[in-house]
């Protein structure tokens, strides 16, 4: 008496599990690279100065911050 065991269902399930793990790994890698690039952008973004306006104010902008300085009183 011989018994035949069908293992095709087991192999299909394992293949789907492996594919899901691979896709999850790729998604985690893409997310980590996006976070790394964002943090580097925040660190390395150089301040950009705006021209002086009529009141002698100049603003510096970097990433999410803006600081404005009043450099002189306007001529009267």
C-alpha positions as CSV (number, residue, x, y, z in Angstrom):
1,X,0.0,0.0,0.0
2,X,1.5,3.4,-1.0
3,X,0.4,6.8,0.0
4,X,0.8,9.8,-2.3
5,X,1.0,13.2,-0.7
6,X,0.3,16.2,-2.8
7,X,2.7,19.0,-1.8
8,X,1.7,21.5,-4.5
9,X,-0.4,23.5,-2.0
10,X,2.5,23.7,0.4
11,X,4.9,25.0,-2.3
12,X,2.4,27.6,-3.6
13,X,1.9,28.9,-0.1
14,X,5.7,29.1,0.5
15,X,6.2,30.9,-2.8
16,X,3.6,33.5,-1.9
17,X,5.1,33.9,1.5
18,X,8.6,34.4,0.0
19,X,7.3,36.9,-2.5
20,X,5.5,38.9,0.2
21,X,8.7,38.9,2.3
22,X,10.8,40.1,-0.7
23,X,8.3,42.9,-1.4
24,X,8.2,43.9,2.2
25,X,12.0,44.1,2.2
26,X,12.1,46.2,-0.9
27,X,9.5,48.6,0.6
28,X,11.5,48.9,3.8
29,X,14.6,49.7,1.8
30,X,12.8,52.4,-0.3
31,X,11.4,53.9,2.9
32,X,14.8,54.0,4.6
33,X,16.4,55.6,1.6
34,X,13.6,58.3,1.5
35,X,14.1,59.0,5.2
36,X,17.9,59.2,4.7
37,X,17.6,61.6,1.8
38,X,15.1,63.8,3.7
39,X,17.4,64.0,6.8
40,X,20.4,64.8,4.6
41,X,18.4,67.5,2.8
42,X,17.5,69.1,6.2
43,X,21.1,69.0,7.3
44,X,22.8,70.2,4.2
45,X,20.2,72.7,2.9
46,X,22.1,76.0,2.7
47,X,20.4,79.1,3.9
48,X,19.1,81.2,1.0
49,X,19.0,85.0,1.5
50,X,16.4,87.2,0.1
51,X,17.3,90.7,-1.1
52,X,17.0,93.7,1.2
53,X,13.6,95.2,1.1
54,X,12.8,99.0,1.5
55,X,12.9,98.8,5.3
56,X,16.4,97.2,5.4
57,X,15.1,93.7,6.3
58,X,16.8,90.6,4.9
59,X,15.4,87.1,5.4
60,X,17.3,83.8,5.4
61,X,15.5,80.6,4.6
62,X,16.7,77.1,5.2
63,X,14.6,73.9,5.1
64,X,11.6,74.8,7.3
65,X,13.0,77.9,9.1
66,X,13.0,81.5,8.1
67,X,14.8,84.2,10.1
68,X,14.6,87.9,9.2
69,X,17.1,90.5,10.3
70,X,16.6,94.3,10.3
71,X,20.0,95.6,9.3
72,X,19.5,99.3,9.4
73,X,16.9,102.0,9.8
74,X,15.6,103.2,6.5
75,X,16.9,106.6,5.3
76,X,14.5,109.4,6.1
